[in-house]
Amino acid sequence: MPMEFKKKSKVESGIPTASLPDIVFLLLIFFMVTTVFKEFTGLQVQLPTAKLIEKLPGKRGIAYLWADRAGNISVDDKLVRVDDLQDIMYAKRSDRLHPLMAVSMKIDEKVKMGTVSDIQEQLRKADALNINYSAKPSS
Amino acid sequence: MIADKKKERSIEIPTASLADIAFLVLIFFIVCSTIDVDKGLTLVLPAPGETKEIRRDNISNLLVNAAGQIMLDDQLTPLPAIRNVVRDKLMQNDKLIISLKTDRDTQYEIYIKVLDEVKQAFVVANLPPRISLAEPDPN
């Protein structure tokens, strides 16, 4: 009887770990590929602070707009005039692959509201109504 | 004899720790990749040409002048008090719309602060934010 028991315990019950590095490498490559680095350098702006900040829905379909205290306006790293904003935003809205979802406005805190209002007026004309005033969280 | 002994030695590289090394690299990448999420105040602009008739008592006027002074329904209000005043108004009338109007020379920083306070009041009152942006008067 004891002999029979010994025979049974000889069955190997280990999980094969040979493919573990492959799985880990797959994960590693997945993370490396999906990491999106900052796309645009933008203008030199000092963002305002706010308490009630929300995240943007994602990375795709977001237009980035900068306005610095010198009066420059830049969309996706190209300097533009206020009057051209309507056409630019309209073109972005009709982009088949990533239609415009929201405009992220990175405006310097020292910019006058007249400029901001002019930008918003152009966005309204292009029917780009979802905006996000970029702000830093205030403690 | 000595040569024979040498040949018997196993010359395989141990691969058991490969998974550990890959895990270390993976964790390094996960920790180091700071996903730069854009945060800010979200707002939906009114569609062009959209005008609605609203009863006079359902509107609160919030004016911000070039000097950063804030006038809430003809009452000069300091910035930290706005949240409570607006909340009290919302408690009395849950259909209230805040009409935010700025001067063309108002600083964007103050506008964002006021907008933040008003939005917080709506959150405290547990109401969807109803903020109307009035265009600054051309000067």
Interface residues (C-beta under 8 A of the other chain):
Chain A: T17 L20 P21 V24 F25 L27 L28 F31 M32 T35 V36 K38 P48 T49 A50 K51 L52 I53 E54 K55 L56 I62 A102 S104 M105 I107 D108 E109 K110 V111 K112 M113 G114 V116 S117 Q120 E121 L123 R124 K125 D127 L129 N130 I131 N132 Y133 S134 A135 P137
Chain B: T15 A16 L18 A19 A22 F23 V25 L26 F29 I30 S33 I35 D36 V37 D38 K39 G40 L41 T42 L43 V44 L45 P46 A47 P48 V64 T102 D103 R104 D105 T106 Q107 Y108 E109 Y111 I112 K113 L115 D116 K119 Q120 V123 L133 E135 P136
